[in-house]
């Protein structure tokens, strides 16, 4: 195995190892190596690893792995970072189209470093007593709290992830309204099995859940995460939402080499 060049990116603190795999130089089946590279003590450290690969019609293909080494469902912040990486490689300029595990996505890149990513349509938002569940490319549980700063996200998130959603799991989002169309969010992510500084599909789920439960009437909301601020805009349908866009920064942190 040859030396592999990697890049570290982050989107509001949600961080990723990214590899240009258009020549298929990286072994996608080596899940132990992927988990090791994502390990913050014994590897590079990241919430996930992404491969940029060729696509026969679109600009590229996105392949995403959670920090546990397993290929996973859509990652919103990861998608935004991969679009920024594609621009860095010269594959795209100010617009991009790519395929991920949940289908085709479109994106716009801005001079200030922000990337706006079109998320998959969400046909159903389920409202239960005490929480909301929806799938924004990944499954998400959303529940309100009035003391977000002091909630034990890891303990409570892990409990709900396993008790309600079993082996398959779901991401658990805790939300505190800040007035108007602003919400603070903290997320426990499956696959990482820990709290992350930000989750793109998570804040998207929160935005839709807050609109569905009439916590806001706006079609664009601001989500404040531990890693920074994201915006989500959407168009309601009778049952769900469409034309959903996730916007925020996507930043290259550093470049390195993975030895054979």
Secondary structure as the mmCIF struct_conf table of DSSP 4:
data_model
#
loop_
_struct_conf.conf_type_id
_struct_conf.id
_struct_conf.beg_label_comp_id
_struct_conf.beg_label_asym_id
_struct_conf.beg_label_seq_id
_struct_conf.end_label_comp_id
_struct_conf.end_label_asym_id
_struct_conf.end_label_seq_id
STRN STRN1 UNK A 4 UNK A 11
TURN_TY1_P TURN_TY1_P1 UNK A 12 UNK A 13
STRN STRN2 UNK A 14 UNK A 20
TURN_TY1_P TURN_TY1_P2 UNK A 22 UNK A 23
BEND BEND1 UNK A 26 UNK A 26
TURN_TY1_P TURN_TY1_P3 UNK A 28 UNK A 29
HELX_RH_AL_P HELX_RH_AL_P1 UNK A 31 UNK A 38
TURN_TY1_P TURN_TY1_P4 UNK A 40 UNK A 42
BEND BEND2 UNK A 43 UNK A 44
BEND BEND3 UNK A 47 UNK A 47
STRN STRN3 UNK A 48 UNK A 53
BEND BEND4 UNK A 56 UNK A 59
STRN STRN4 UNK A 60 UNK A 66
TURN_TY1_P TURN_TY1_P5 UNK A 67 UNK A 68
BEND BEND5 UNK A 69 UNK A 69
STRN STRN5 UNK A 71 UNK A 71
BEND BEND6 UNK A 73 UNK A 73
HELX_RH_AL_P HELX_RH_AL_P2 UNK A 76 UNK A 89
TURN_TY1_P TURN_TY1_P6 UNK A 90 UNK A 90
BEND BEND7 UNK A 91 UNK A 91
BEND BEND8 UNK A 93 UNK A 94
STRN STRN6 UNK A 95 UNK A 100
TURN_TY1_P TURN_TY1_P7 UNK A 101 UNK A 102
STRN STRN7 UNK A 103 UNK A 109
TURN_TY1_P TURN_TY1_P8 UNK A 111 UNK A 112
BEND BEND9 UNK A 113 UNK A 113
STRN STRN8 UNK A 114 UNK A 118
HELX_LH_PP_P HELX_LH_PP_P1 UNK A 119 UNK A 121
STRN STRN9 UNK A 122 UNK A 122
STRN STRN10 UNK A 125 UNK A 127
BEND BEND10 UNK A 129 UNK A 130
STRN STRN11 UNK A 132 UNK A 135
BEND BEND11 UNK A 136 UNK A 138
STRN STRN12 UNK A 139 UNK A 144
BEND BEND12 UNK A 146 UNK A 146
HELX_RH_3T_P HELX_RH_3T_P1 UNK A 148 UNK A 150
HELX_RH_AL_P HELX_RH_AL_P3 UNK A 153 UNK A 165
TURN_TY1_P TURN_TY1_P9 UNK A 166 UNK A 168
STRN STRN13 UNK A 171 UNK A 177
BEND BEND13 UNK A 179 UNK A 179
TURN_TY1_P TURN_TY1_P10 UNK A 180 UNK A 181
STRN STRN14 UNK A 182 UNK A 189
TURN_TY1_P TURN_TY1_P11 UNK A 190 UNK A 193
STRN STRN15 UNK A 194 UNK A 196
BEND BEND14 UNK A 197 UNK A 197
HELX_RH_AL_P HELX_RH_AL_P4 UNK A 200 UNK A 212
TURN_TY1_P TURN_TY1_P12 UNK A 213 UNK A 214
BEND BEND15 UNK A 215 UNK A 215
BEND BEND16 UNK A 219 UNK A 219
STRN STRN16 UNK A 220 UNK A 225
TURN_TY1_P TURN_TY1_P13 UNK A 226 UNK A 227
STRN STRN17 UNK A 228 UNK A 236
BEND BEND17 UNK A 238 UNK A 240
STRN STRN18 UNK A 241 UNK A 249
STRN STRN19 UNK A 251 UNK A 258
#
